[in-house]
Amino acid sequence: LVAVMGYAFTMWNVISVSTRQELGPAQLLGRGTSVYRWLGWGELPLGALAGGFLASWLGLRIPFVAAGALRLLVLGISLPVLMPALRRLRPRPAS
């Protein structure tokens, strides 16, 4: 599972950066990347803190269950919103 997640994270990084570079205005690429990293890396300490509280309060296995449940919840909420938007995207013709 760790290998699958590592592969998925790698693919996500390549696809998201490529899409951001393709669709974003050139003059805003630096700002877009900084906001993306701020949101992505800024959540890590908060998740570690929440996981530590859960582990000390309810046991060491609970943070893993909570993280899995939270991922499923976010996936369930975001898919109906993202899928129509992804279907509307049209590939740009090669220049």
C-alpha positions as a printed NumPy array, in Angstrom:
array([[  0.   ,   0.   ,   0.   ],
       [  2.89 ,   2.355,   0.726],
       [  4.331,   1.687,  -2.741],
       [  0.938,   2.343,  -4.362],
       [  0.539,   5.591,  -2.419],
       [  4.08 ,   6.65 ,  -3.354],
       [  3.302,   6.024,  -7.007],
       [ -0.013,   7.88 ,  -6.727],
       [  1.657,  10.888,  -5.069],
       [  4.323,  10.976,  -7.769],
       [  1.727,  10.881, -10.537],
       [ -0.368,  13.526,  -8.77 ],
       [  2.635,  15.859,  -8.522],
       [  3.549,  15.46 , -12.182],
       [ -0.014,  15.903, -13.418],
       [ -0.925,  18.797, -11.142],
       [  2.238,  20.779, -11.86 ],
       [  1.947,  20.161, -15.611],
       [ -1.716,  21.201, -15.612],
       [ -0.996,  24.306, -13.57 ],
       [  1.814,  25.286, -15.946],
       [ -0.301,  24.607, -19.021],
       [ -3.472,  26.406, -17.927],
       [ -2.124,  29.171, -15.711],
       [ -0.907,  32.521, -16.992],
       [  2.878,  32.658, -17.238],
       [  3.144,  35.78 , -15.075],
       [  1.305,  34.026, -12.204],
       [  3.133,  30.671, -12.197],
       [  5.319,  31.571,  -9.216],
       [  2.382,  32.782,  -7.157],
       [  0.279,  29.748,  -8.067],
       [  3.074,  27.389,  -7.081],
       [  3.658,  29.179,  -3.791],
       [ -0.041,  29.013,  -2.849],
       [ -0.203,  25.34 ,  -3.849],
       [  2.806,  24.52 ,  -1.678],
       [  1.583,  26.684,   1.195],
       [ -1.749,  24.843,   1.258],
       [ -0.202,  21.401,   0.746],
       [  2.731,  21.634,   3.128],
       [  0.904,  23.863,   5.599],
       [ -1.579,  21.084,   6.363],
       [  1.102,  18.603,   7.409],
       [  1.833,  20.086,  10.85 ],
       [ -1.886,  20.429,  11.563],
       [ -2.495,  16.802,  10.624],
       [  0.432,  15.654,  12.742],
       [ -0.89 ,  17.622,  15.708],
       [ -4.417,  16.237,  15.278],
       [ -3.042,  12.701,  14.86 ],
       [ -0.979,  13.08 ,  18.017],
       [ -3.993,  14.22 ,  20.007],
       [ -6.102,  11.348,  18.669],
       [ -3.362,   8.8  ,  19.393],
       [ -2.875,  10.   ,  22.96 ],
       [ -6.615,  10.175,  23.602],
       [ -8.001,   7.091,  21.795],
       [ -4.998,   4.889,  20.971],
       [ -2.332,   4.567,  18.324],
       [ -4.493,   2.987,  15.601],
       [ -7.222,   5.622,  15.607],
       [ -5.297,   8.31 ,  13.629],
       [ -4.96 ,   5.882,  10.706],
       [ -8.668,   5.091,  10.743],
       [ -9.541,   8.795,  11.064],
       [ -7.217,   9.745,   8.196],
       [ -8.723,   7.06 ,   5.952],
       [-12.25 ,   8.151,   6.81 ],
       [-11.369,  11.792,   6.186],
       [ -9.871,  10.941,   2.783],
       [-12.989,   9.024,   1.79 ],
       [-15.179,  11.892,   2.935],
       [-13.187,  14.465,   0.955],
       [-13.209,  12.189,  -2.102],
       [-16.961,  11.737,  -1.836],
       [-17.52 ,  15.475,  -1.568],
       [-15.085,  16.536,  -4.277],
       [-15.808,  14.002,  -7.028],
       [-19.283,  15.307,  -7.934],
       [-17.821,  18.805,  -8.133],
       [-14.627,  17.95 , -10.021],
       [-15.849,  15.407, -12.571],
       [-18.045,  17.806, -14.601],
       [-15.213,  20.349, -14.612],
       [-12.733,  17.733, -15.822],
       [-15.088,  16.663, -18.602],
       [-15.329,  20.251, -19.845],
       [-11.548,  20.596, -20.171],
       [-10.434,  20.367, -23.752],
       [ -6.842,  19.604, -24.701],
       [ -5.055,  22.484, -26.313],
       [ -3.817,  21.922, -29.85 ],
       [ -0.066,  21.524, -30.188],
       [  1.618,  24.71 , -31.314]])
